[in-house]
Amino acid sequence: MTQRLNKYAGGPIDRAAHRRKDPDWLADAQASPRARALVVSGGRSLVGGPAEAPRAVFLPLPVGFETAPVFLGLADGAPLFALDLSADLKGLEAPEEHPALAGHGRFEDLRAVGPLMPDGEASLCAYARGITWWNARHHFCGVCGAPAEGGEGGHVRLCTNPDCGTHHFPRTDPAVIMLVHDGADRVVLGRNARFPPGMHSVLAGFVETGEALEEAVAREVMEEVGLPVTDVQYHSSQPWPFPASIMLGFSARAVSLDIRVDENELESARWFTRDFLRDVTSRGTNGEEFRLPRQDSIARRLLDEWIAEE
């Protein structure tokens, strides 16, 4: 049975990586009447449709802009690009009213509209957002400081200093996210001060250099809530290009029940019963007193599946 993918994964695209090193093919692809672009500006995605059911906007590839398009791959056999117009639209009060964009949609934060979009379209928009964000922040070589230019369809930045010539590739920061349970009917949920009012979630943290994923799970849980864990089990992963992460989902069983919150990491954390969370989800409680993570997050999937267990 095929495992269900999390939101922002499983985009309907052939990345066609072998085409990235063929400049002639890329030039023809950009000139093709079938070429389309997903447009980003200021980290926001161009979307259309009603507010309750937003859709990705696949524009004929606009020309005449400063930023080079990034080749995403082939969608239904047609070349698809990402185009970051942040520099071209800078200073415009309503960038979506630029003549090349007028009437096609509006710029929205993907984190706000993604949960309402079809999964495949949300995935492609996330891909476009992530790769353009990386290109926009790597204009200079991190080794020698010389200017870096785009190559391979936007999937590498090349140092222009002939004495250096370093190739820089897009990076993704791995983060572990884990549902910590007691082996029975209780789960640890924490609250970060940056969360929306009332929101509680499972624990998470970045993987450190030289660390296995299982080690990261155990370390982060110990650091945040002081609980030793065992039975660390992988669940699934989720692209999270906000701006450049991949969430690696796990479950783990706590050996101790004595929570000691690191207040530098969390505002609070405590045990919640399965019955309490079932009641919350059945009533649809989403107010300031208590709410679960957003529906498009792997955190919510980890919780929903645990809550549904007998």
C-alpha positions in Angstrom: 0.0 0.0 0.0 1.4 3.4 -0.9 2.0 5.6 2.1 0.1 8.9 2.1 2.4 11.9 1.7 2.2 15.0 3.8 1.1 18.4 2.5 3.7 20.1 0.2 5.1 16.7 -0.9 4.2 14.8 -4.0 4.1 17.6 -6.6 2.9 16.4 -10.0 6.2 17.2 -11.8 9.2 15.5 -13.4 12.1 17.5 -12.1 14.1 16.5 -15.3 17.4 17.2 -13.5 19.3 16.0 -16.6 18.0 19.0 -18.5 19.5 21.5 -16.1 23.0 21.2 -17.6 21.8 21.8 -21.1 21.7 25.6 -21.7 20.4 25.2 -25.3 17.5 23.0 -24.1 16.7 25.5 -21.3 16.7 28.4 -23.7 14.3 26.6 -25.9 12.1 25.6 -22.9 11.9 29.3 -21.8 10.9 30.3 -25.4 8.3 27.5 -25.7 4.7 28.7 -25.9 3.9 25.9 -23.5 6.2 27.2 -20.8 4.5 28.3 -17.6 5.7 30.1 -14.4 4.8 30.1 -10.8 5.5 33.7 -9.6 6.8 34.7 -6.2 7.4 38.1 -4.8 8.6 39.0 -1.3 8.2 35.3 -0.3 4.5 35.3 -1.3 3.0 33.2 -4.0 0.7 34.4 -6.8 -2.6 32.6 -6.4 -6.1 33.0 -7.8 -9.5 31.7 -7.1 -11.8 32.6 -4.1 -10.3 33.1 -0.7 -11.9 29.9 0.6 -10.5 27.8 -2.3 -7.3 29.4 -3.7 -5.5 27.9 -6.7 -2.0 28.2 -8.1 -1.6 30.5 -11.0 0.4 29.1 -14.0 1.3 32.1 -16.1 2.8 32.1 -19.5 6.4 32.8 -18.7 6.7 36.6 -18.4 9.7 38.2 -20.1 11.6 41.4 -19.6 12.3 41.0 -15.9 15.6 41.2 -14.2 15.6 37.9 -12.4 16.2 34.7 -14.4 13.6 32.1 -14.1 14.4 28.8 -12.2 13.6 25.6 -14.0 11.4 23.4 -11.8 10.8 20.6 -14.2 8.1 19.3 -16.6 4.5 19.4 -15.7 2.3 17.3 -18.1 5.3 17.5 -20.4 5.5 21.3 -20.4 8.4 23.3 -18.9 7.5 24.9 -15.6 9.6 27.7 -14.0 9.6 29.7 -10.8 10.1 33.4 -11.2 10.9 35.6 -8.2 9.9 39.2 -9.0 10.8 40.7 -5.6 13.3 43.1 -7.1 11.2 44.0 -10.1 8.1 44.7 -8.0 9.9 46.3 -5.1 8.2 49.5 -3.9 4.8 48.8 -5.7 1.9 49.2 -3.3 0.0 46.5 -5.2 2.5 44.3 -7.0 -0.2 42.1 -8.4 -1.3 45.0 -10.5 1.9 45.1 -12.5 0.9 45.0 -16.2 2.4 41.5 -16.6 0.3 40.2 -13.7 -2.8 42.3 -13.6 -6.0 40.2 -13.5 -4.2 36.9 -12.8 -4.4 36.8 -9.0 -3.0 38.1 -5.8 0.2 37.5 -3.7 -0.5 35.5 -0.6 1.6 33.8 2.1 1.6 30.1 1.2 1.5 29.2 4.9 -1.9 30.9 5.0 -3.4 29.6 1.8 -1.6 26.3 1.3 -3.9 24.3 3.5 -6.8 25.4 1.3 -5.2 24.5 -2.0 -5.2 21.2 -3.9 -2.2 19.2 -2.6 -0.4 19.1 -5.9 -0.6 22.8 -6.5 0.4 23.6 -2.9 3.5 21.3 -3.4 4.6 23.1 -6.6 4.1 26.5 -5.0 6.2 25.3 -2.0 9.0 24.1 -4.4 8.9 27.5 -6.2 9.0 29.4 -3.0 11.9 27.4 -1.5 14.2 27.4 -4.6 13.7 31.2 -5.3 14.3 32.0 -1.6 17.7 30.2 -1.8 18.7 31.9 -5.0 17.8 35.3 -3.6 20.0 34.8 -0.6 23.1 33.4 -2.3 24.3 36.3 -4.6 27.8 36.0 -3.2 30.2 33.1 -2.7 30.4 31.9 0.9 34.0 30.9 0.5 35.7 34.0 -1.0 32.9 36.6 -1.1 33.0 37.1 -4.9 29.7 37.5 -6.8 27.9 34.2 -7.5 25.8 33.6 -10.6 23.0 31.1 -11.3 23.7 28.0 -13.2 22.0 24.7 -14.1 18.6 26.3 -14.4 18.8 28.0 -11.0 19.9 24.9 -9.1 23.5 25.9 -8.4 25.3 29.2 -7.7 28.7 29.5 -9.3 31.5 31.6 -7.8 32.7 34.0 -10.5 36.2 34.2 -9.0 38.4 32.0 -11.2 40.7 31.3 -8.3 37.8 29.9 -6.3 35.1 28.7 -8.6 33.1 27.0 -5.8 29.8 25.5 -6.7 27.0 26.2 -4.1 23.9 24.0 -4.1 20.5 24.5 -2.5 20.5 23.4 1.1 17.6 22.0 3.2 17.9 22.1 7.0 16.7 18.8 8.6 14.5 19.1 11.6 13.0 16.3 13.7 9.5 16.5 15.0 8.3 13.9 17.4 5.2 12.7 19.2 6.3 11.7 22.7 3.8 9.4 24.4 3.8 7.4 27.6 3.1 4.0 25.9 -0.5 4.3 26.9 -3.0 7.2 26.5 -1.0 10.3 27.2 1.1 12.6 24.9 3.4 15.6 25.6 2.4 18.8 24.0 4.3 22.0 24.3 3.6 25.7 23.7 6.1 28.1 22.2 5.6 31.8 22.9 5.6 32.4 19.1 2.6 30.2 18.6 -0.9 31.6 17.9 -3.0 32.0 21.1 -3.8 28.6 22.7 -1.9 26.5 20.2 -0.1 23.4 21.5 2.0 21.1 19.4 4.4 18.1 19.5 8.1 18.8 20.1 10.6 19.7 17.4 14.1 20.9 16.8 16.9 21.0 14.2 19.4 18.2 13.7 22.9 19.2 14.7 26.2 18.4 12.8 27.4 14.9 13.3 24.1 13.7 14.8 21.9 10.8 13.8 18.2 11.5 13.5 17.4 9.2 16.4 20.0 11.0 18.5 18.5 14.4 17.6 15.0 13.2 18.7 16.4 12.1 22.1 18.5 15.2 22.6 15.7 17.7 21.7 13.2 16.0 24.0 15.6 16.0 26.8 16.5 19.7 26.2 13.0 20.9 25.9 11.1 18.9 28.5 13.7 16.8 30.4 12.3 13.4 29.4 14.5 10.5 28.4 12.9 8.5 25.6 13.2 5.1 23.9 11.4 3.3 21.1 12.2 6.0 18.6 10.2 5.2 15.4 10.2 7.0 12.0 6.8 8.0 10.7 7.1 10.2 7.6 8.6 13.5 6.3 7.3 16.8 5.1 8.9 19.5 2.9 8.7 22.8 4.9 10.3 25.5 2.8 9.4 28.3 5.2 12.2 29.1 4.5 14.3 25.9 4.0 13.5 22.9 6.1 12.4 19.3 5.9 10.5 18.0 8.8 11.3 14.4 9.8 8.5 12.9 11.8 9.0 10.4 14.6 7.3 8.9 17.7 9.1 8.1 20.9 8.1 6.6 24.3 9.0 8.6 27.4 10.8 6.6 30.1 9.9 9.1 32.8 6.8 11.2 33.3 8.4 14.1 35.1 8.4 17.0 32.7 10.9 19.8 33.4 10.3 22.6 30.9 13.3 24.6 29.5 11.7 28.0 29.5 14.2 29.2 27.0 12.7 26.7 24.5 9.1 26.5 25.5 6.5 28.6 27.3 4.9 25.5 28.8 4.5 21.7 28.3 2.4 19.0 29.9 0.8 15.6 29.4 -2.6 15.5 27.6 -4.8 12.4 27.5 -6.2 10.8 24.3 -9.7 11.3 25.5 -9.2 15.1 26.1 -7.8 15.5 22.6 -10.6 13.4 21.1 -13.1 15.7 22.7 -11.2 18.7 21.4 -11.2 17.4 17.8 -14.8 16.2 17.9 -16.0 19.6 19.1 -13.8 21.5 16.7 -12.3 23.7 19.5 -9.9 26.1 17.9 -10.1 29.1 20.2 -7.6 30.9 22.3 -7.9 28.5 25.3 -6.6 25.4 23.4 -6.0 24.6 19.8 -4.1 21.9 17.9 -1.5 22.5 15.1 -2.6 23.7 11.7 -4.1 21.1 9.4 -1.4 21.2 6.7 1.4 20.3 9.2 3.0 16.9 9.9 2.5 17.8 13.6 -1.2 17.6 13.1 -1.0 14.3 11.2 1.1 12.8 14.0 -1.4 13.8 16.5 -4.5 12.9 14.5 -3.2 9.4 13.9 -2.3 8.9 17.5 -5.7 10.2 18.7 -7.4 7.7 16.3 -5.6 4.7 17.8 -7.6 2.3 20.0 
